[in-house]
Amino acid sequence: MRTADGRLVAADLFSADGPRLYAAVVDEPELVVARIPEAERRFMTEIPLTNTGPWPADVREAMRTALAAADSAGR
């Protein structure tokens, strides 16, 4: 999948472990930041779970905020 400007964006089409991954973003953002480089998780809040559809805007913002705080703490 590509964005309008041509950047490649990968999605977990088979929902291999999406629910646990997104739960970790909320519950343990430090773990996610330690294991997934920032460039590789840039679009993760824009990829919906198969069974629930897109994340509400406030949930996406909370995830981004938690990841940004964990990034800052790790520097």
PDB file of N, CA, C and O in Angstrom:
ATOM      1  N   MET A   1       0.846  -1.150   0.000  1.00  0.00           N
ATOM      2  CA  MET A   1       0.000   0.000   0.000  1.00  0.00           C
ATOM      3  C   MET A   1       0.905   1.231   0.000  1.00  0.00           C
ATOM      4  O   MET A   1       1.965   1.221   0.626  1.00  0.00           O
ATOM      5  N   ARG A   2       0.502   2.266  -0.682  1.00  0.00           N
ATOM      6  CA  ARG A   2       1.280   3.508  -0.746  1.00  0.00           C
ATOM      7  C   ARG A   2       0.411   4.704  -0.384  1.00  0.00           C
ATOM      8  O   ARG A   2      -0.799   4.707  -0.612  1.00  0.00           O
ATOM      9  N   THR A   3       1.051   5.716   0.182  1.00  0.00           N
ATOM     10  CA  THR A   3       0.354   6.964   0.476  1.00  0.00           C
ATOM     11  C   THR A   3       0.231   7.766  -0.808  1.00  0.00           C
ATOM     12  O   THR A   3       0.803   7.389  -1.831  1.00  0.00           O
ATOM     13  N   ALA A   4      -0.501   8.856  -0.768  1.00  0.00           N
ATOM     14  CA  ALA A   4      -0.699   9.680  -1.962  1.00  0.00           C
ATOM     15  C   ALA A   4       0.611  10.208  -2.526  1.00  0.00           C
ATOM     16  O   ALA A   4       0.725  10.424  -3.732  1.00  0.00           O
ATOM     17  N   ASP A   5       1.616  10.419  -1.651  1.00  0.00           N
ATOM     18  CA  ASP A   5       2.902  10.923  -2.143  1.00  0.00           C
ATOM     19  C   ASP A   5       3.872   9.804  -2.515  1.00  0.00           C
ATOM     20  O   ASP A   5       5.039  10.072  -2.800  1.00  0.00           O
ATOM     21  N   GLY A   6       3.407   8.558  -2.517  1.00  0.00           N
ATOM     22  CA  GLY A   6       4.208   7.438  -2.989  1.00  0.00           C
ATOM     23  C   GLY A   6       4.972   6.668  -1.935  1.00  0.00           C
ATOM     24  O   GLY A   6       5.618   5.671  -2.258  1.00  0.00           O
ATOM     25  N   ARG A   7       4.921   7.103  -0.665  1.00  0.00           N
ATOM     26  CA  ARG A   7       5.627   6.366   0.385  1.00  0.00           C
ATOM     27  C   ARG A   7       4.964   5.015   0.611  1.00  0.00           C
ATOM     28  O   ARG A   7       3.738   4.902   0.598  1.00  0.00           O
ATOM     29  N   LEU A   8       5.786   3.994   0.819  1.00  0.00           N
ATOM     30  CA  LEU A   8       5.293   2.649   1.070  1.00  0.00           C
ATOM     31  C   LEU A   8       4.837   2.534   2.519  1.00  0.00           C
ATOM     32  O   LEU A   8       5.546   2.953   3.433  1.00  0.00           O
ATOM     33  N   VAL A   9       3.646   1.962   2.727  1.00  0.00           N
ATOM     34  CA  VAL A   9       3.104   1.735   4.055  1.00  0.00           C
ATOM     35  C   VAL A   9       2.716   0.266   4.134  1.00  0.00           C
ATOM     36  O   VAL A   9       1.941  -0.217   3.308  1.00  0.00           O
ATOM     37  N   ALA A  10       3.245  -0.441   5.113  1.00  0.00           N
ATOM     38  CA  ALA A  10       2.939  -1.860   5.269  1.00  0.00           C
ATOM     39  C   ALA A  10       1.796  -2.042   6.262  1.00  0.00           C
ATOM     40  O   ALA A  10       1.659  -1.273   7.214  1.00  0.00           O
ATOM     41  N   ALA A  11       0.991  -3.051   6.033  1.00  0.00           N
ATOM     42  CA  ALA A  11      -0.104  -3.377   6.940  1.00  0.00           C
ATOM     43  C   ALA A  11      -0.073  -4.868   7.232  1.00  0.00           C
ATOM     44  O   ALA A  11       0.316  -5.667   6.380  1.00  0.00           O
ATOM     45  N   ASP A  12      -0.481  -5.236   8.427  1.00  0.00           N
ATOM     46  CA  ASP A  12      -0.587  -6.642   8.800  1.00  0.00           C
ATOM     47  C   ASP A  12      -1.925  -7.154   8.278  1.00  0.00           C
ATOM     48  O   ASP A  12      -2.940  -7.098   8.973  1.00  0.00           O
ATOM     49  N   LEU A  13      -1.912  -7.647   7.066  1.00  0.00           N
ATOM     50  CA  LEU A  13      -3.154  -8.065   6.420  1.00  0.00           C
ATOM     51  C   LEU A  13      -3.799  -9.270   7.075  1.00  0.00           C
ATOM     52  O   LEU A  13      -4.991  -9.513   6.885  1.00  0.00           O
ATOM     53  N   PHE A  14      -3.033 -10.026   7.842  1.00  0.00           N
ATOM     54  CA  PHE A  14      -3.566 -11.234   8.459  1.00  0.00           C
ATOM     55  C   PHE A  14      -3.841 -11.054   9.949  1.00  0.00           C
ATOM     56  O   PHE A  14      -4.184 -12.018  10.634  1.00  0.00           O
ATOM     57  N   SER A  15      -3.695  -9.852  10.448  1.00  0.00           N
ATOM     58  CA  SER A  15      -3.975  -9.557  11.865  1.00  0.00           C
ATOM     59  C   SER A  15      -3.258 -10.520  12.796  1.00  0.00           C
ATOM     60  O   SER A  15      -3.837 -10.995  13.773  1.00  0.00           O
ATOM     61  N   ALA A  16      -2.015 -10.804  12.496  1.00  0.00           N
ATOM     62  CA  ALA A  16      -1.249 -11.808  13.231  1.00  0.00           C
ATOM     63  C   ALA A  16      -1.270 -11.585  14.735  1.00  0.00           C
ATOM     64  O   ALA A  16      -1.566 -12.513  15.488  1.00  0.00           O
ATOM     65  N   ASP A  17      -0.970 -10.403  15.179  1.00  0.00           N
ATOM     66  CA  ASP A  17      -0.938 -10.156  16.616  1.00  0.00           C
ATOM     67  C   ASP A  17      -1.356  -8.728  16.929  1.00  0.00           C
ATOM     68  O   ASP A  17      -0.911  -8.145  17.917  1.00  0.00           O
ATOM     69  N   GLY A  18      -2.200  -8.175  16.097  1.00  0.00           N
ATOM     70  CA  GLY A  18      -2.620  -6.792  16.246  1.00  0.00           C
ATOM     71  C   GLY A  18      -3.206  -6.429  17.600  1.00  0.00           C
ATOM     72  O   GLY A  18      -2.788  -5.430  18.185  1.00  0.00           O
ATOM     73  N   PRO A  19      -4.160  -7.200  18.125  1.00  0.00           N
ATOM     74  CA  PRO A  19      -4.745  -6.818  19.413  1.00  0.00           C
ATOM     75  C   PRO A  19      -3.710  -6.706  20.533  1.00  0.00           C
ATOM     76  O   PRO A  19      -3.770  -5.777  21.338  1.00  0.00           O
ATOM     77  N   ARG A  20      -2.772  -7.634  20.593  1.00  0.00           N
ATOM     78  CA  ARG A  20      -1.731  -7.564  21.637  1.00  0.00           C
ATOM     79  C   ARG A  20      -0.780  -6.403  21.392  1.00  0.00           C
ATOM     80  O   ARG A  20      -0.360  -5.734  22.336  1.00  0.00           O
ATOM     81  N   LEU A  21      -0.439  -6.160  20.135  1.00  0.00           N
ATOM     82  CA  LEU A  21       0.457  -5.054  19.816  1.00  0.00           C
ATOM     83  C   LEU A  21      -0.165  -3.722  20.231  1.00  0.00           C
ATOM     84  O   LEU A  21       0.489  -2.915  20.892  1.00  0.00           O
ATOM     85  N   TYR A  22      -1.410  -3.486  19.855  1.00  0.00           N
ATOM     86  CA  TYR A  22      -2.058  -2.224  20.199  1.00  0.00           C
ATOM     87  C   TYR A  22      -2.320  -2.110  21.699  1.00  0.00           C
ATOM     88  O   TYR A  22      -2.282  -1.008  22.245  1.00  0.00           O
ATOM     89  N   ALA A  23      -2.583  -3.219  22.369  1.00  0.00           N
ATOM     90  CA  ALA A  23      -2.714  -3.185  23.828  1.00  0.00           C
ATOM     91  C   ALA A  23      -1.393  -2.759  24.461  1.00  0.00           C
ATOM     92  O   ALA A  23      -1.384  -2.018  25.444  1.00  0.00           O
ATOM     93  N   ALA A  24      -0.286  -3.223  23.901  1.00  0.00           N
ATOM     94  CA  ALA A  24       1.031  -2.834  24.419  1.00  0.00           C
ATOM     95  C   ALA A  24       1.293  -1.347  24.217  1.00  0.00           C
ATOM     96  O   ALA A  24       1.940  -0.717  25.054  1.00  0.00           O
ATOM     97  N   VAL A  25       0.801  -0.777  23.121  1.00  0.00           N
ATOM     98  CA  VAL A  25       0.971   0.666  22.900  1.00  0.00           C
ATOM     99  C   VAL A  25       0.320   1.439  24.045  1.00  0.00           C
ATOM    100  O   VAL A  25       0.865   2.441  24.508  1.00  0.00           O
ATOM    101  N   VAL A  26      -0.833   0.980  24.498  1.00  0.00           N
ATOM    102  CA  VAL A  26      -1.556   1.653  25.574  1.00  0.00           C
ATOM    103  C   VAL A  26      -0.960   1.310  26.941  1.00  0.00           C
ATOM    104  O   VAL A  26      -0.762   2.198  27.770  1.00  0.00           O
ATOM    105  N   ASP A  27      -0.673   0.023  27.179  1.00  0.00           N
ATOM    106  CA  ASP A  27      -0.248  -0.439  28.503  1.00  0.00           C
ATOM    107  C   ASP A  27       1.258  -0.362  28.740  1.00  0.00           C
ATOM    108  O   ASP A  27       1.699  -0.115  29.863  1.00  0.00           O
ATOM    109  N   GLU A  28       2.044  -0.572  27.694  1.00  0.00           N
ATOM    110  CA  GLU A  28       3.505  -0.603  27.828  1.00  0.00           C
ATOM    111  C   GLU A  28       4.185   0.094  26.647  1.00  0.00           C
ATOM    112  O   GLU A  28       4.926  -0.546  25.901  1.00  0.00           O
ATOM    113  N   PRO A  29       3.945   1.389  26.471  1.00  0.00           N
ATOM    114  CA  PRO A  29       4.538   2.067  25.311  1.00  0.00           C
ATOM    115  C   PRO A  29       6.067   2.000  25.302  1.00  0.00           C
ATOM    116  O   PRO A  29       6.679   2.016  24.234  1.00  0.00           O
ATOM    117  N   GLU A  30       6.689   1.925  26.483  1.00  0.00           N
ATOM    118  CA  GLU A  30       8.150   1.831  26.550  1.00  0.00           C
ATOM    119  C   GLU A  30       8.646   0.551  25.876  1.00  0.00           C
ATOM    120  O   GLU A  30       9.683   0.556  25.212  1.00  0.00           O
ATOM    121  N   LEU A  31       7.911  -0.531  26.048  1.00  0.00           N
ATOM    122  CA  LEU A  31       8.266  -1.801  25.418  1.00  0.00           C
ATOM    123  C   LEU A  31       8.169  -1.696  23.902  1.00  0.00           C
ATOM    124  O   LEU A  31       9.054  -2.164  23.185  1.00  0.00           O
ATOM    125  N   VAL A  32       7.107  -1.090  23.418  1.00  0.00           N
ATOM    126  CA  VAL A  32       6.922  -0.923  21.972  1.00  0.00           C
ATOM    127  C   VAL A  32       8.045  -0.064  21.399  1.00  0.00           C
ATOM    128  O   VAL A  32       8.611  -0.396  20.358  1.00  0.00           O
ATOM    129  N   VAL A  33       8.368   1.039  22.075  1.00  0.00           N
ATOM    130  CA  VAL A  33       9.429   1.942  21.618  1.00  0.00           C
ATOM    131  C   VAL A  33      10.780   1.229  21.609  1.00  0.00           C
ATOM    132  O   VAL A  33      11.592   1.442  20.708  1.00  0.00           O
ATOM    133  N   ALA A  34      11.018   0.385  22.611  1.00  0.00           N
ATOM    134  CA  ALA A  34      12.294  -0.334  22.691  1.00  0.00           C
ATOM    135  C   ALA A  34      12.439  -1.380  21.588  1.00  0.00           C
ATOM    136  O   ALA A  34      13.551  -1.662  21.141  1.00  0.00           O
ATOM    137  N   ARG A  35      11.332  -1.948  21.154  1.00  0.00           N
ATOM    138  CA  ARG A  35      11.400  -3.055  20.191  1.00  0.00           C
ATOM    139  C   ARG A  35      11.126  -2.675  18.743  1.00  0.00           C
ATOM    140  O   ARG A  35      11.566  -3.370  17.828  1.00  0.00           O
ATOM    141  N   ILE A  36      10.410  -1.587  18.526  1.00  0.00           N
ATOM    142  CA  ILE A  36      10.058  -1.192  17.155  1.00  0.00           C
ATOM    143  C   ILE A  36      10.601   0.212  16.911  1.00  0.00           C
ATOM    144  O   ILE A  36      10.156   1.162  17.554  1.00  0.00           O
ATOM    145  N   PRO A  37      11.551   0.358  15.997  1.00  0.00           N
ATOM    146  CA  PRO A  37      12.100   1.691  15.712  1.00  0.00           C
ATOM    147  C   PRO A  37      11.006   2.668  15.271  1.00  0.00           C
ATOM    148  O   PRO A  37       9.999   2.278  14.679  1.00  0.00           O
ATOM    149  N   GLU A  38      11.232   3.937  15.574  1.00  0.00           N
ATOM    150  CA  GLU A  38      10.234   4.971  15.288  1.00  0.00           C
ATOM    151  C   GLU A  38       9.791   4.967  13.825  1.00  0.00           C
ATOM    152  O   GLU A  38       8.600   5.085  13.538  1.00  0.00           O
ATOM    153  N   ALA A  39      10.730   4.833  12.912  1.00  0.00           N
ATOM    154  CA  ALA A  39      10.386   4.852  11.480  1.00  0.00           C
ATOM    155  C   ALA A  39       9.467   3.691  11.100  1.00  0.00           C
ATOM    156  O   ALA A  39       8.677   3.811  10.164  1.00  0.00           O
ATOM    157  N   GLU A  40       9.563   2.570  11.817  1.00  0.00           N
ATOM    158  CA  GLU A  40       8.752   1.396  11.498  1.00  0.00           C
ATOM    159  C   GLU A  40       7.374   1.428  12.153  1.00  0.00           C
ATOM    160  O   GLU A  40       6.503   0.635  11.798  1.00  0.00           O
ATOM    161  N   ARG A  41       7.174   2.324  13.089  1.00  0.00           N
ATOM    162  CA  ARG A  41       5.854   2.423  13.736  1.00  0.00           C
ATOM    163  C   ARG A  41       5.160   3.741  13.431  1.00  0.00           C
ATOM    164  O   ARG A  41       4.155   4.082  14.055  1.00  0.00           O
ATOM    165  N   ARG A  42       5.686   4.462  12.493  1.00  0.00           N
ATOM    166  CA  ARG A  42       5.170   5.791  12.148  1.00  0.00           C
ATOM    167  C   ARG A  42       3.676   5.770  11.817  1.00  0.00           C
ATOM    168  O   ARG A  42       2.953   6.690  12.200  1.00  0.00           O
ATOM    169  N   PHE A  43       3.211   4.754  11.124  1.00  0.00           N
ATOM    170  CA  PHE A  43       1.813   4.716  10.677  1.00  0.00           C
ATOM    171  C   PHE A  43       0.945   3.748  11.478  1.00  0.00           C
ATOM    172  O   PHE A  43      -0.203   3.502  11.107  1.00  0.00           O
ATOM    173  N   MET A  44       1.469   3.201  12.558  1.00  0.00           N
ATOM    174  CA  MET A  44       0.731   2.131  13.228  1.00  0.00           C
ATOM    175  C   MET A  44      -0.613   2.586  13.794  1.00  0.00           C
ATOM    176  O   MET A  44      -1.524   1.767  13.914  1.00  0.00           O
ATOM    177  N   THR A  45      -0.764   3.847  14.140  1.00  0.00           N
ATOM    178  CA  THR A  45      -2.066   4.295  14.653  1.00  0.00           C
ATOM    179  C   THR A  45      -3.068   4.533  13.532  1.00  0.00           C
ATOM    180  O   THR A  45      -4.241   4.803  13.794  1.00  0.00           O
ATOM    181  N   GLU A  46      -2.618   4.435  12.297  1.00  0.00           N
ATOM    182  CA  GLU A  46      -3.507   4.624  11.147  1.00  0.00           C
ATOM    183  C   GLU A  46      -3.954   3.294  10.539  1.00  0.00           C
ATOM    184  O   GLU A  46      -4.759   3.275   9.607  1.00  0.00           O
ATOM    185  N   ILE A  47      -3.433   2.178  11.065  1.00  0.00           N
ATOM    186  CA  ILE A  47      -3.781   0.851  10.555  1.00  0.00           C
ATOM    187  C   ILE A  47      -4.838   0.255  11.485  1.00  0.00           C
ATOM    188  O   ILE A  47      -4.521  -0.057  12.632  1.00  0.00           O
ATOM    189  N   PRO A  48      -6.070   0.088  11.034  1.00  0.00           N
ATOM    190  CA  PRO A  48      -7.128  -0.424  11.906  1.00  0.00           C
ATOM    191  C   PRO A  48      -7.027  -1.931  12.103  1.00  0.00           C
ATOM    192  O   PRO A  48      -6.448  -2.645  11.283  1.00  0.00           O
ATOM    193  N   LEU A  49      -7.597  -2.394  13.196  1.00  0.00           N
ATOM    194  CA  LEU A  49      -7.748  -3.832  13.384  1.00  0.00           C
ATOM    195  C   LEU A  49      -8.847  -4.316  12.443  1.00  0.00           C
ATOM    196  O   LEU A  49      -9.808  -3.592  12.179  1.00  0.00           O
ATOM    197  N   THR A  50      -8.707  -5.512  11.949  1.00  0.00           N
ATOM    198  CA  THR A  50      -9.659  -6.058  10.997  1.00  0.00           C
ATOM    199  C   THR A  50     -11.076  -6.107  11.552  1.00  0.00           C
ATOM    200  O   THR A  50     -12.034  -5.788  10.848  1.00  0.00           O
ATOM    201  N   ASN A  51     -11.209  -6.505  12.807  1.00  0.00           N
ATOM    202  CA  ASN A  51     -12.549  -6.717  13.357  1.00  0.00           C
ATOM    203  C   ASN A  51     -13.200  -5.462  13.926  1.00  0.00           C
ATOM    204  O   ASN A  51     -14.391  -5.486  14.235  1.00  0.00           O
ATOM    205  N   THR A  52     -12.453  -4.358  14.075  1.00  0.00           N
ATOM    206  CA  THR A  52     -13.046  -3.171  14.688  1.00  0.00           C
ATOM    207  C   THR A  52     -13.063  -1.948  13.790  1.00  0.00           C
ATOM    208  O   THR A  52     -13.748  -0.971  14.092  1.00  0.00           O
ATOM    209  N   GLY A  53     -12.336  -1.982  12.711  1.00  0.00           N
ATOM    210  CA  GLY A  53     -12.280  -0.808  11.842  1.00  0.00           C
ATOM    211  C   GLY A  53     -11.312   0.230  12.365  1.00  0.00           C
ATOM    212  O   GLY A  53     -10.484  -0.069  13.225  1.00  0.00           O
ATOM    213  N   PRO A  54     -11.407   1.452  11.854  1.00  0.00           N
ATOM    214  CA  PRO A  54     -10.453   2.496  12.237  1.00  0.00           C
ATOM    215  C   PRO A  54     -10.560   2.870  13.715  1.00  0.00           C
ATOM    216  O   PRO A  54     -11.623   2.778  14.328  1.00  0.00           O
ATOM    217  N   TRP A  55      -9.433   3.289  14.259  1.00  0.00           N
ATOM    218  CA  TRP A  55      -9.411   3.766  15.639  1.00  0.00           C
ATOM    219  C   TRP A  55     -10.077   5.134  15.701  1.00  0.00           C
ATOM    220  O   TRP A  55      -9.905   5.940  14.786  1.00  0.00           O
ATOM    221  N   PRO A  56     -10.838   5.416  16.767  1.00  0.00           N
ATOM    222  CA  PRO A  56     -11.364   6.772  16.944  1.00  0.00           C
ATOM    223  C   PRO A  56     -10.197   7.766  17.060  1.00  0.00           C
ATOM    224  O   PRO A  56      -9.108   7.403  17.503  1.00  0.00           O
ATOM    225  N   ALA A  57     -10.435   9.003  16.663  1.00  0.00           N
ATOM    226  CA  ALA A  57      -9.371  10.013  16.663  1.00  0.00           C
ATOM    227  C   ALA A  57      -8.746  10.192  18.042  1.00  0.00           C
ATOM    228  O   ALA A  57      -7.530  10.351  18.143  1.00  0.00           O
ATOM    229  N   ASP A  58      -9.546  10.171  19.107  1.00  0.00           N
ATOM    230  CA  ASP A  58      -8.989  10.368  20.447  1.00  0.00           C
ATOM    231  C   ASP A  58      -8.107   9.200  20.873  1.00  0.00           C
ATOM    232  O   ASP A  58      -7.124   9.402  21.586  1.00  0.00           O
ATOM    233  N   VAL A  59      -8.437   7.992  20.452  1.00  0.00           N
ATOM    234  CA  VAL A  59      -7.614   6.823  20.769  1.00  0.00           C
ATOM    235  C   VAL A  59      -6.294   6.896  20.007  1.00  0.00           C
ATOM    236  O   VAL A  59      -5.235   6.624  20.573  1.00  0.00           O
ATOM    237  N   ARG A  60      -6.353   7.261  18.726  1.00  0.00           N
ATOM    238  CA  ARG A  60      -5.117   7.415  17.938  1.00  0.00           C
ATOM    239  C   ARG A  60      -4.207   8.460  18.567  1.00  0.00           C
ATOM    240  O   ARG A  60      -2.996   8.260  18.661  1.00  0.00           O
ATOM    241  N   GLU A  61      -4.786   9.569  18.996  1.00  0.00           N
ATOM    242  CA  GLU A  61      -3.987  10.631  19.613  1.00  0.00           C
ATOM    243  C   GLU A  61      -3.375  10.154  20.929  1.00  0.00           C
ATOM    244  O   GLU A  61      -2.217  10.457  21.215  1.00  0.00           O
ATOM    245  N   ALA A  62      -4.138   9.412  21.730  1.00  0.00           N
ATOM    246  CA  ALA A  62      -3.606   8.879  22.988  1.00  0.00           C
ATOM    247  C   ALA A  62      -2.448   7.921  22.724  1.00  0.00           C
ATOM    248  O   ALA A  62      -1.456   7.940  23.453  1.00  0.00           O
ATOM    249  N   MET A  63      -2.559   7.088  21.699  1.00  0.00           N
ATOM    250  CA  MET A  63      -1.468   6.172  21.342  1.00  0.00           C
ATOM    251  C   MET A  63      -0.231   6.952  20.908  1.00  0.00           C
ATOM    252  O   MET A  63       0.880   6.664  21.353  1.00  0.00           O
ATOM    253  N   ARG A  64      -0.430   7.940  20.038  1.00  0.00           N
ATOM    254  CA  ARG A  64       0.708   8.753  19.571  1.00  0.00           C
ATOM    255  C   ARG A  64       1.378   9.474  20.738  1.00  0.00           C
ATOM    256  O   ARG A  64       2.604   9.557  20.799  1.00  0.00           O
ATOM    257  N   THR A  65       0.574   9.992  21.658  1.00  0.00           N
ATOM    258  CA  THR A  65       1.114  10.699  22.822  1.00  0.00           C
ATOM    259  C   THR A  65       1.921   9.757  23.708  1.00  0.00           C
ATOM    260  O   THR A  65       3.009  10.106  24.164  1.00  0.00           O
ATOM    261  N   ALA A  66       1.387   8.563  23.952  1.00  0.00           N
ATOM    262  CA  ALA A  66       2.101   7.582  24.781  1.00  0.00           C
ATOM    263  C   ALA A  66       3.421   7.173  24.139  1.00  0.00           C
ATOM    264  O   ALA A  66       4.437   7.066  24.826  1.00  0.00           O
ATOM    265  N   LEU A  67       3.414   6.946  22.831  1.00  0.00           N
ATOM    266  CA  LEU A  67       4.648   6.567  22.141  1.00  0.00           C
ATOM    267  C   LEU A  67       5.653   7.715  22.141  1.00  0.00           C
ATOM    268  O   LEU A  67       6.848   7.486  22.328  1.00  0.00           O
ATOM    269  N   ALA A  68       5.188   8.939  21.936  1.00  0.00           N
ATOM    270  CA  ALA A  68       6.091  10.096  21.946  1.00  0.00           C
ATOM    271  C   ALA A  68       6.718  10.280  23.324  1.00  0.00           C
ATOM    272  O   ALA A  68       7.906  10.588  23.428  1.00  0.00           O
ATOM    273  N   ALA A  69       5.933  10.097  24.380  1.00  0.00           N
ATOM    274  CA  ALA A  69       6.466  10.217  25.738  1.00  0.00           C
ATOM    275  C   ALA A  69       7.506   9.135  26.005  1.00  0.00           C
ATOM    276  O   ALA A  69       8.539   9.400  26.621  1.00  0.00           O
ATOM    277  N   ALA A  70       7.236   7.921  25.545  1.00  0.00           N
ATOM    278  CA  ALA A  70       8.201   6.832  25.722  1.00  0.00           C
ATOM    279  C   ALA A  70       9.465   7.088  24.912  1.00  0.00           C
ATOM    280  O   ALA A  70      10.568   6.793  25.371  1.00  0.00           O
ATOM    281  N   ASP A  71       9.309   7.636  23.706  1.00  0.00           N
ATOM    282  CA  ASP A  71      10.479   8.007  22.901  1.00  0.00           C
ATOM    283  C   ASP A  71      11.332   9.031  23.643  1.00  0.00           C
ATOM    284  O   ASP A  71      12.552   8.886  23.714  1.00  0.00           O
ATOM    285  N   SER A  72      10.702  10.055  24.190  1.00  0.00           N
ATOM    286  CA  SER A  72      11.424  11.114  24.901  1.00  0.00           C
ATOM    287  C   SER A  72      12.125  10.580  26.142  1.00  0.00           C
ATOM    288  O   SER A  72      13.254  10.971  26.438  1.00  0.00           O
ATOM    289  N   ALA A  73      11.464   9.694  26.862  1.00  0.00           N
ATOM    290  CA  ALA A  73      12.057   9.126  28.077  1.00  0.00           C
ATOM    291  C   ALA A  73      13.268   8.256  27.764  1.00  0.00           C
ATOM    292  O   ALA A  73      14.186   8.140  28.576  1.00  0.00           O
ATOM    293  N   GLY A  74      13.261   7.644  26.575  1.00  0.00           N
ATOM    294  CA  GLY A  74      14.353   6.749  26.190  1.00  0.00           C
ATOM    295  C   GLY A  74      15.567   7.450  25.623  1.00  0.00           C
ATOM    296  O   GLY A  74      16.584   6.805  25.368  1.00  0.00           O
ATOM    297  N   ARG A  75      15.487   8.747  25.420  1.00  0.00           N
ATOM    298  CA  ARG A  75      16.613   9.484  24.824  1.00  0.00           C
ATOM    299  C   ARG A  75      17.563   9.991  25.852  1.00  0.00           C
ATOM    300  O   ARG A  75      18.559  10.629  25.510  1.00  0.00           O
TER     301      ARG A  75
END
